[in-house]
Amino acid sequence: MEYTALMPIIVVVVVVFVTFLAIVSRYRKCSSDQILVIYGNVGKGKSSRCIHGGAAFIWPIIQDYRFLSLRPIQINIPLDNALSRQNIRISVPSIFTIGISTDPSKTMAAAERLLGLDPKDIEQIAKEIILGQLRQVVVTMDIEEINADRDKFLASISQNVEIELEKIGLRLLNVNITDIKDESGYLDALGKRAAAEAINKAKIQVAEKERDGAVGEANARQEQRIQVAQANATAVEGENKAQVTIANSTSEMRQRKAEAERVAMAAERVQAAKASEESYQAERIAETARAERERATQTADIVVKTEIDKKKIEIEADAQAEKSRREARGQADATFATMEAQARGINEVLTKQALGFQKLVEAAGGEASKAATLLIVEKLPELVKTQVEAIKNLKIEKVVVWDSQTGSGQSSTANFLSSLIGSVPPLQNLFSLAGMQLPELLGKPVHAEAVPSSSKPNASPDRKNQ
């Protein structure tokens, strides 16, 4: 049972593995010295697809592949009896090196015409093409031109041969001409003539050189004698000029020495004078600088001291002002605190009095007049005391009375005392001034017309007080 359950998994694994192997087996890589040619169904209008130095996947059934080698091929071309432009047959043995072209257009041509051929077959095809083109180049040139100008000959061969090789996808890499021969011995004769010409030319050149050498030697000796004589004359003349020059130089030297001594002495005196003047000038400048320094020192001492005193006074004034400001601020704060405390005390007293008056009014049945009466009754002793105090301290040192009887039978002295007592305001008048009425239990109001005449002040001229 377990094996049966694992069968589908095994089949899937095998199929995947086989598919992977098939894919790997159809993936082809191309080395750098090869061209991978894929043919079959490679695209519409294309006979093949060429890949150089890469890789590609080859689809099975519909595609296949082959390789073209890029390795160079050497071909020996034994060209014999080639007819030149002078109708002289020559042999031009050479070695050509060719290979498959890597140009995409040329590679496609190689895939179309050389794919599947052996290297020997490719070599044979290239050999036939090279031989035909080589004969065409030889027939257009002279033997002398072929033998003398090898570069032109090789350029012509390369140009003609490479054009034909590219048609089948090949490329000419190198051309090497080993030798050039002819059956008639024309080239040998040309060689001998060239050798004889070279020998004769060399002999002529040798003779010319020998002649030139002899003439040159004679000319050299003549030139030597002339130059020696000239040199001797020049030497004598030079010696004479040298002696004159020496004498002139000695005289000039003495003159210059005397002039130099004179100039030196004058310069020394001038320099001494200048030194003295500069010394005096320096001393004057030094004295001036010293005086300026002393003056600056004294000025600095005075100014600095004054500035210090000024700063000190300013600092003390600022300190005193700050102290006064702080003391004033402290006094103001204390006064404010005292006034605030007094205000709070007065407020508290008034608040308590208001509460007491409120309770007093409540106790009087809500009638404010009765409450006021109660307050006055409470203060009545103080009021009476105040009335008595009004005449208590009255000092009368001497009273002279001329007593006389009035019509009512009272004496002037009695009237005086009665008037003095009557000068004290009665309670009823105090209550009236306060806008209140004296309670009946303290007495009835006294009207002005009920007051006896004896209670009025007597202004009689018979009574005098002193």
Contacts in CASP RR format, 6 or more apart in sequence:
PFRMAT RR
TARGET T0000
AUTHOR 0000-0000-0000
METHOD contacts of the structure
MODEL  1
MEYTALMPIIVVVVVVFVTFLAIVSRYRKCSSDQILVIYGNVGKGKSSRC
IHGGAAFIWPIIQDYRFLSLRPIQINIPLDNALSRQNIRISVPSIFTIGI
STDPSKTMAAAERLLGLDPKDIEQIAKEIILGQLRQVVVTMDIEEINADR
DKFLASISQNVEIELEKIGLRLLNVNITDIKDESGYLDALGKRAAAEAIN
KAKIQVAEKERDGAVGEANARQEQRIQVAQANATAVEGENKAQVTIANST
SEMRQRKAEAERVAMAAERVQAAKASEESYQAERIAETARAERERATQTA
DIVVKTEIDKKKIEIEADAQAEKSRREARGQADATFATMEAQARGINEVL
TKQALGFQKLVEAAGGEASKAATLLIVEKLPELVKTQVEAIKNLKIEKVV
VWDSQTGSGQSSTANFLSSLIGSVPPLQNLFSLAGMQLPELLGKPVHAEA
VPSSSKPNASPDRKNQ
22 60 0 8 1.000
23 57 0 8 1.000
26 57 0 8 1.000
26 58 0 8 1.000
26 59 0 8 1.000
26 60 0 8 1.000
27 55 0 8 1.000
27 56 0 8 1.000
27 57 0 8 1.000
27 58 0 8 1.000
28 36 0 8 1.000
28 55 0 8 1.000
28 56 0 8 1.000
28 57 0 8 1.000
28 58 0 8 1.000
28 65 0 8 1.000
29 54 0 8 1.000
29 55 0 8 1.000
30 36 0 8 1.000
30 51 0 8 1.000
30 52 0 8 1.000
30 53 0 8 1.000
30 54 0 8 1.000
30 55 0 8 1.000
30 56 0 8 1.000
30 67 0 8 1.000
31 53 0 8 1.000
32 52 0 8 1.000
32 53 0 8 1.000
32 70 0 8 1.000
33 69 0 8 1.000
33 70 0 8 1.000
33 71 0 8 1.000
34 52 0 8 1.000
34 53 0 8 1.000
34 67 0 8 1.000
34 68 0 8 1.000
34 69 0 8 1.000
34 70 0 8 1.000
35 50 0 8 1.000
35 51 0 8 1.000
35 52 0 8 1.000
35 67 0 8 1.000
35 68 0 8 1.000
35 70 0 8 1.000
35 100 0 8 1.000
35 102 0 8 1.000
35 107 0 8 1.000
35 110 0 8 1.000
35 111 0 8 1.000
36 50 0 8 1.000
36 51 0 8 1.000
36 52 0 8 1.000
36 53 0 8 1.000
36 54 0 8 1.000
36 55 0 8 1.000
36 56 0 8 1.000
36 65 0 8 1.000
36 67 0 8 1.000
37 48 0 8 1.000
37 49 0 8 1.000
37 50 0 8 1.000
37 65 0 8 1.000
37 66 0 8 1.000
37 67 0 8 1.000
37 68 0 8 1.000
37 111 0 8 1.000
37 115 0 8 1.000
38 48 0 8 1.000
38 49 0 8 1.000
38 50 0 8 1.000
38 51 0 8 1.000
38 56 0 8 1.000
38 58 0 8 1.000
38 63 0 8 1.000
38 64 0 8 1.000
38 65 0 8 1.000
39 47 0 8 1.000
39 48 0 8 1.000
39 49 0 8 1.000
39 63 0 8 1.000
39 64 0 8 1.000
39 65 0 8 1.000
39 66 0 8 1.000
39 111 0 8 1.000
39 115 0 8 1.000
40 48 0 8 1.000
40 62 0 8 1.000
40 63 0 8 1.000
40 64 0 8 1.000
41 59 0 8 1.000
41 62 0 8 1.000
41 63 0 8 1.000
42 48 0 8 1.000
42 49 0 8 1.000
42 63 0 8 1.000
43 49 0 8 1.000
47 108 0 8 1.000
47 111 0 8 1.000
47 112 0 8 1.000
48 108 0 8 1.000
48 111 0 8 1.000
48 112 0 8 1.000
48 115 0 8 1.000
49 56 0 8 1.000
50 104 0 8 1.000
50 107 0 8 1.000
50 108 0 8 1.000
50 111 0 8 1.000
52 70 0 8 1.000
52 102 0 8 1.000
52 107 0 8 1.000
56 65 0 8 1.000
58 64 0 8 1.000
58 65 0 8 1.000
66 115 0 8 1.000
66 116 0 8 1.000
68 100 0 8 1.000
68 107 0 8 1.000
68 110 0 8 1.000
68 111 0 8 1.000
68 114 0 8 1.000
68 115 0 8 1.000
69 100 0 8 1.000
69 119 0 8 1.000
70 99 0 8 1.000
70 100 0 8 1.000
70 102 0 8 1.000
71 99 0 8 1.000
72 97 0 8 1.000
72 98 0 8 1.000
72 99 0 8 1.000
72 173 0 8 1.000
73 97 0 8 1.000
73 98 0 8 1.000
73 99 0 8 1.000
73 119 0 8 1.000
73 122 0 8 1.000
73 123 0 8 1.000
73 126 0 8 1.000
74 95 0 8 1.000
74 96 0 8 1.000
74 97 0 8 1.000
75 95 0 8 1.000
75 96 0 8 1.000
75 97 0 8 1.000
75 98 0 8 1.000
75 123 0 8 1.000
75 126 0 8 1.000
75 127 0 8 1.000
75 130 0 8 1.000
76 93 0 8 1.000
76 94 0 8 1.000
76 95 0 8 1.000
77 93 0 8 1.000
77 94 0 8 1.000
77 95 0 8 1.000
77 96 0 8 1.000
77 127 0 8 1.000
77 130 0 8 1.000
77 131 0 8 1.000
77 134 0 8 1.000
78 91 0 8 1.000
78 93 0 8 1.000
79 91 0 8 1.000
79 92 0 8 1.000
79 93 0 8 1.000
79 94 0 8 1.000
79 131 0 8 1.000
79 134 0 8 1.000
79 135 0 8 1.000
79 138 0 8 1.000
80 91 0 8 1.000
81 89 0 8 1.000
81 91 0 8 1.000
81 183 0 8 1.000
82 89 0 8 1.000
82 90 0 8 1.000
82 91 0 8 1.000
82 92 0 8 1.000
82 134 0 8 1.000
82 135 0 8 1.000
82 138 0 8 1.000
82 139 0 8 1.000
83 89 0 8 1.000
83 135 0 8 1.000
83 138 0 8 1.000
83 139 0 8 1.000
84 90 0 8 1.000
84 138 0 8 1.000
84 139 0 8 1.000
84 141 0 8 1.000
84 142 0 8 1.000
84 143 0 8 1.000
84 146 0 8 1.000
85 139 0 8 1.000
85 140 0 8 1.000
85 141 0 8 1.000
85 142 0 8 1.000
86 142 0 8 1.000
86 143 0 8 1.000
88 143 0 8 1.000
88 182 0 8 1.000
88 184 0 8 1.000
88 186 0 8 1.000
89 182 0 8 1.000
89 183 0 8 1.000
89 184 0 8 1.000
90 138 0 8 1.000
90 143 0 8 1.000
90 146 0 8 1.000
90 180 0 8 1.000
90 181 0 8 1.000
90 182 0 8 1.000
90 187 0 8 1.000
91 179 0 8 1.000
91 180 0 8 1.000
91 181 0 8 1.000
91 182 0 8 1.000
91 183 0 8 1.000
92 134 0 8 1.000
92 138 0 8 1.000
92 146 0 8 1.000
92 177 0 8 1.000
92 179 0 8 1.000
92 180 0 8 1.000
93 177 0 8 1.000
93 178 0 8 1.000
93 179 0 8 1.000
94 134 0 8 1.000
94 175 0 8 1.000
94 176 0 8 1.000
94 177 0 8 1.000
94 178 0 8 1.000
95 174 0 8 1.000
95 175 0 8 1.000
95 176 0 8 1.000
95 178 0 8 1.000
96 126 0 8 1.000
96 130 0 8 1.000
96 161 0 8 1.000
96 172 0 8 1.000
96 174 0 8 1.000
96 175 0 8 1.000
96 176 0 8 1.000
97 172 0 8 1.000
97 173 0 8 1.000
97 174 0 8 1.000
97 175 0 8 1.000
97 176 0 8 1.000
98 126 0 8 1.000
98 165 0 8 1.000
98 170 0 8 1.000
98 171 0 8 1.000
98 172 0 8 1.000
98 173 0 8 1.000
99 170 0 8 1.000
99 171 0 8 1.000
99 173 0 8 1.000
100 107 0 8 1.000
100 110 0 8 1.000
100 114 0 8 1.000
100 169 0 8 1.000
100 170 0 8 1.000
100 171 0 8 1.000
101 107 0 8 1.000
101 110 0 8 1.000
101 166 0 8 1.000
101 169 0 8 1.000
101 170 0 8 1.000
101 171 0 8 1.000
102 171 0 8 1.000
103 171 0 8 1.000
106 166 0 8 1.000
106 169 0 8 1.000
106 170 0 8 1.000
106 171 0 8 1.000
107 169 0 8 1.000
109 166 0 8 1.000
109 167 0 8 1.000
109 168 0 8 1.000
109 169 0 8 1.000
110 168 0 8 1.000
110 169 0 8 1.000
110 170 0 8 1.000
113 168 0 8 1.000
113 169 0 8 1.000
114 122 0 8 1.000
114 125 0 8 1.000
114 168 0 8 1.000
114 169 0 8 1.000
114 170 0 8 1.000
117 125 0 8 1.000
122 170 0 8 1.000
125 168 0 8 1.000
126 165 0 8 1.000
126 170 0 8 1.000
129 161 0 8 1.000
129 164 0 8 1.000
129 165 0 8 1.000
129 168 0 8 1.000
130 161 0 8 1.000
130 165 0 8 1.000
133 157 0 8 1.000
133 160 0 8 1.000
133 161 0 8 1.000
133 164 0 8 1.000
134 157 0 8 1.000
134 161 0 8 1.000
136 160 0 8 1.000
137 153 0 8 1.000
137 156 0 8 1.000
137 157 0 8 1.000
137 160 0 8 1.000
138 146 0 8 1.000
140 156 0 8 1.000
141 152 0 8 1.000
141 153 0 8 1.000
141 156 0 8 1.000
143 180 0 8 1.000
143 182 0 8 1.000
143 186 0 8 1.000
143 187 0 8 1.000
143 190 0 8 1.000
144 190 0 8 1.000
145 152 0 8 1.000
145 153 0 8 1.000
146 153 0 8 1.000
146 180 0 8 1.000
147 180 0 8 1.000
147 187 0 8 1.000
147 190 0 8 1.000
150 177 0 8 1.000
153 177 0 8 1.000
154 175 0 8 1.000
154 177 0 8 1.000
157 175 0 8 1.000
158 172 0 8 1.000
158 175 0 8 1.000
161 172 0 8 1.000
161 175 0 8 1.000
162 171 0 8 1.000
162 172 0 8 1.000
165 171 0 8 1.000
165 172 0 8 1.000
180 187 0 8 1.000
181 187 0 8 1.000
357 371 0 8 1.000
360 371 0 8 1.000
360 374 0 8 1.000
360 375 0 8 1.000
361 367 0 8 1.000
361 368 0 8 1.000
361 371 0 8 1.000
363 371 0 8 1.000
363 374 0 8 1.000
364 370 0 8 1.000
364 371 0 8 1.000
364 374 0 8 1.000
369 436 0 8 1.000
372 436 0 8 1.000
373 436 0 8 1.000
373 439 0 8 1.000
376 383 0 8 1.000
376 431 0 8 1.000
376 436 0 8 1.000
377 439 0 8 1.000
380 442 0 8 1.000
383 427 0 8 1.000
383 430 0 8 1.000
384 427 0 8 1.000
387 424 0 8 1.000
387 425 0 8 1.000
387 427 0 8 1.000
390 424 0 8 1.000
391 420 0 8 1.000
391 421 0 8 1.000
391 423 0 8 1.000
391 424 0 8 1.000
398 466 0 8 1.000
399 465 0 8 1.000
399 466 0 8 1.000
400 464 0 8 1.000
400 465 0 8 1.000
400 466 0 8 1.000
401 412 0 8 1.000
401 413 0 8 1.000
401 416 0 8 1.000
401 463 0 8 1.000
402 412 0 8 1.000
402 462 0 8 1.000
402 463 0 8 1.000
402 464 0 8 1.000
403 411 0 8 1.000
403 412 0 8 1.000
403 413 0 8 1.000
404 411 0 8 1.000
404 412 0 8 1.000
404 462 0 8 1.000
405 411 0 8 1.000
406 412 0 8 1.000
406 415 0 8 1.000
408 454 0 8 1.000
410 454 0 8 1.000
412 458 0 8 1.000
412 460 0 8 1.000
412 462 0 8 1.000
412 463 0 8 1.000
415 454 0 8 1.000
415 458 0 8 1.000
415 463 0 8 1.000
416 458 0 8 1.000
416 463 0 8 1.000
416 465 0 8 1.000
418 454 0 8 1.000
418 455 0 8 1.000
419 455 0 8 1.000
419 456 0 8 1.000
419 457 0 8 1.000
419 458 0 8 1.000
422 455 0 8 1.000
423 457 0 8 1.000
426 446 0 8 1.000
427 438 0 8 1.000
427 442 0 8 1.000
428 438 0 8 1.000
428 443 0 8 1.000
428 445 0 8 1.000
428 446 0 8 1.000
431 437 0 8 1.000
431 438 0 8 1.000
437 445 0 8 1.000
438 445 0 8 1.000
END
